[in-house]
């Protein structure tokens, strides 16, 4: 190799010019048509009632667990609560039907909401002593532990 050959730079030239705008547009069109073709099929979600999500807070208070569950729109007689040695099973179902009749107009609507959740607890509980109360769409459950957890002792530490 000579000095001239080693300093020569090679430039790459594409075989075809790439136009990213046209390529993006083609993929967008493909995605849109694909989604439109799938929308013609019925979905299972519209056919079956879907359980609503139930948010849950669990507090360990040493001698008991305090559980708060959000169950909006449900009355206390529509809630089923089962406690076992180390878990809680909560289910609720609420149905409403409304009918309105006016001149040349009829409307009838139905709604159904259901909740289901199993809450595992890390320690054995006294299931026979569980208590529950529904207040403003929040189910408050208190279950005593079989063996209370001792509260950690703390000592003041002087900062220097």
Kinemage of the C-alpha trace (Angstrom):
@kinemage 1
@onewidth
@group {chain A} dominant
@subgroup {mainchain}
@vectorlist {calphas} color= white
{ca unk a 1} P 0.000 0.000 0.000
{ca unk a 2} L 1.118 3.431 -0.779
{ca unk a 3} L 0.557 6.541 1.231
{ca unk a 4} L -2.054 7.821 -1.213
{ca unk a 5} L -4.169 4.657 -0.985
{ca unk a 6} L -4.302 4.667 2.826
{ca unk a 7} L -5.567 8.258 2.959
{ca unk a 8} L -8.315 7.682 0.413
{ca unk a 9} L -11.776 7.731 2.004
{ca unk a 10} L -14.575 5.554 0.819
{ca unk a 11} L -18.102 6.914 0.713
{ca unk a 12} L -21.148 4.659 0.951
{ca unk a 13} L -23.948 5.435 -1.452
{ca unk a 14} L -27.389 3.895 -0.869
{ca unk a 15} L -28.772 1.713 -3.610
{ca unk a 16} L -32.222 3.326 -3.318
{ca unk a 17} L -33.179 6.555 -1.607
{ca unk a 18} L -35.066 6.096 1.688
{ca unk a 19} L -37.985 8.378 2.279
{ca unk a 20} L -38.885 7.890 5.972
{ca unk a 21} L -42.056 9.950 5.699
{ca unk a 22} L -43.531 7.598 3.090
{ca unk a 23} L -42.424 4.553 5.082
{ca unk a 24} L -44.052 5.899 8.299
{ca unk a 25} L -47.240 6.687 6.404
{ca unk a 26} L -47.354 3.141 4.990
{ca unk a 27} L -47.010 1.584 8.449
{ca unk a 28} L -49.651 3.925 9.907
{ca unk a 29} L -52.069 2.987 7.130
{ca unk a 30} L -51.379 -0.706 7.704
{ca unk a 31} L -51.975 -0.369 11.481
{ca unk a 32} L -55.193 1.612 10.977
{ca unk a 33} L -56.601 -0.925 8.484
{ca unk a 34} L -55.603 -3.831 10.729
{ca unk a 35} L -57.375 -2.269 13.737
{ca unk a 36} L -60.442 -1.515 11.626
{ca unk a 37} L -60.640 -5.141 10.455
{ca unk a 38} L -60.433 -6.408 14.063
{ca unk a 39} L -63.202 -4.087 15.238
{ca unk a 40} L -65.741 -6.095 13.212
{ca unk a 41} L -65.346 -9.070 15.590
{ca unk a 42} L -67.388 -9.122 18.829
{ca unk a 43} L -65.344 -8.911 21.983
{ca unk a 44} L -65.836 -11.057 25.050
{ca unk a 45} L -65.713 -7.998 27.305
{ca unk a 46} L -68.990 -6.656 25.932
{ca unk a 47} L -70.739 -10.012 26.293
{ca unk a 48} L -69.836 -10.886 29.875
{ca unk a 49} L -70.048 -8.752 33.012
{ca unk a 50} L -66.505 -7.911 34.048
{ca unk a 51} L -65.523 -7.750 37.717
{ca unk a 52} L -64.493 -4.246 38.676
{ca unk a 53} L -61.158 -3.696 40.331
{ca unk a 54} L -61.192 -3.397 44.094
{ca unk a 55} L -58.448 -1.247 45.598
{ca unk a 56} L -57.191 -2.462 48.925
{ca unk a 57} L -55.134 -1.113 51.832
{ca unk a 58} L -53.823 -3.472 54.516
{ca unk a 59} L -52.359 -2.150 57.769
{ca unk a 60} L -50.548 -4.342 60.308
{ca unk a 61} L -51.305 -2.900 63.734
{ca unk a 62} L -49.396 -5.529 65.712
{ca unk a 63} L -52.332 -7.399 67.218
{ca unk a 64} L -54.643 -7.145 64.182
{ca unk a 65} L -54.928 -6.366 60.480
{ca unk a 66} L -57.069 -3.482 59.286
{ca unk a 67} L -58.157 -3.837 55.664
{ca unk a 68} L -59.920 -1.145 53.634
{ca unk a 69} L -61.558 -2.077 50.329
{ca unk a 70} L -63.227 0.315 47.898
{ca unk a 71} L -66.607 -1.068 46.773
{ca unk a 72} L -68.521 1.919 45.364
{ca unk a 73} L -72.176 1.465 44.493
{ca unk a 74} L -72.660 -1.644 46.637
{ca unk a 75} L -74.987 -2.051 49.619
{ca unk a 76} L -73.976 -4.004 52.713
{ca unk a 77} L -76.466 -6.819 52.047
{ca unk a 78} L -74.815 -7.400 48.631
{ca unk a 79} L -71.369 -8.164 50.114
{ca unk a 80} L -70.132 -11.660 50.948
{ca unk a 81} L -67.080 -11.903 53.201
{ca unk a 82} L -65.399 -15.181 54.162
{ca unk a 83} L -62.388 -15.374 56.461
{ca unk a 84} L -60.108 -18.407 56.687
{ca unk a 85} L -56.954 -19.003 58.748
{ca unk a 86} L -54.750 -16.741 56.626
{ca unk a 87} L -56.877 -15.069 53.945
{ca unk a 88} L -60.035 -13.106 53.261
{ca unk a 89} L -62.391 -13.635 50.333
{ca unk a 90} L -64.593 -10.680 49.398
{ca unk a 91} L -67.248 -10.630 46.691
{ca unk a 92} L -70.051 -8.211 45.928
{ca unk a 93} L -72.632 -7.874 43.197
{ca unk a 94} L -74.982 -4.974 42.568
{ca unk a 95} L -77.698 -4.836 39.891
{ca unk a 96} L -79.848 -1.879 38.901
{ca unk a 97} L -82.683 -1.538 36.449
{ca unk a 98} L -84.250 1.742 35.414
{ca unk a 99} L -87.231 2.292 33.152
{ca unk a 100} L -88.641 5.553 31.839
{ca unk a 101} L -91.746 5.927 29.704
{ca unk a 102} L -92.914 9.102 28.004
{ca unk a 103} L -95.023 9.862 24.974
{ca unk a 104} L -93.615 7.818 22.041
{ca unk a 105} L -90.476 7.162 24.021
{ca unk a 106} L -89.375 4.176 26.073
{ca unk a 107} L -86.030 3.766 27.764
{ca unk a 108} L -84.884 0.838 29.852
{ca unk a 109} L -81.362 0.504 31.163
{ca unk a 110} L -79.695 -2.142 33.245
{ca unk a 111} L -76.345 -2.066 34.949
{ca unk a 112} L -74.435 -4.640 36.895
{ca unk a 113} L -71.246 -4.312 38.866
{ca unk a 114} L -69.402 -7.109 40.599
{ca unk a 115} L -66.294 -7.325 42.737
{ca unk a 116} L -64.185 -10.291 43.759
{ca unk a 117} L -60.890 -10.488 45.557
{ca unk a 118} L -58.966 -12.950 47.696
{ca unk a 119} L -56.584 -11.253 50.105
{ca unk a 120} L -53.779 -13.468 51.437
{ca unk a 121} L -52.469 -12.456 54.848
{ca unk a 122} L -48.888 -13.201 55.969
{ca unk a 123} L -49.892 -14.524 59.413
{ca unk a 124} L -52.618 -16.715 60.879
{ca unk a 125} L -55.737 -14.806 61.955
{ca unk a 126} L -58.693 -15.465 64.243
{ca unk a 127} L -61.292 -15.695 61.479
{ca unk a 128} L -64.211 -16.120 63.884
{ca unk a 129} L -63.524 -12.671 65.384
{ca unk a 130} L -63.416 -10.754 62.096
{ca unk a 131} L -65.536 -7.611 61.905
{ca unk a 132} L -66.623 -5.587 58.874
{ca unk a 133} L -68.387 -2.274 58.376
{ca unk a 134} L -69.405 -0.491 55.171
{ca unk a 135} L -69.112 3.308 55.245
{ca unk a 136} L -69.534 5.484 52.108
{ca unk a 137} L -68.449 2.779 49.649
{ca unk a 138} L -65.443 1.661 51.731
{ca unk a 139} L -65.514 -1.742 53.415
{ca unk a 140} L -63.479 -1.654 56.656
{ca unk a 141} L -62.455 -5.107 57.902
{ca unk a 142} L -60.674 -5.767 61.197
{ca unk a 143} L -59.239 -9.219 61.901
{ca unk a 144} L -57.224 -10.047 65.027
{ca unk a 145} L -54.007 -12.039 64.628
{ca unk a 146} L -53.663 -15.458 66.252
{ca unk a 147} L -50.229 -14.452 67.580
{ca unk a 148} L -49.725 -10.687 67.951
{ca unk a 149} L -46.521 -9.235 66.566
{ca unk a 150} L -44.512 -7.485 69.285
{ca unk a 151} L -43.915 -3.823 68.585
{ca unk a 152} L -40.240 -3.026 67.960
{ca unk a 153} L -38.511 -1.205 70.780
{ca unk a 154} L -36.880 2.048 69.873
{ca unk a 155} L -34.076 3.895 71.583
{ca unk a 156} L -33.267 7.553 71.131
{ca unk a 157} L -29.972 8.197 69.379
{ca unk a 158} L -28.066 11.397 69.992
{ca unk a 159} L -26.947 13.163 66.840
{ca unk a 160} L -23.455 14.635 67.077
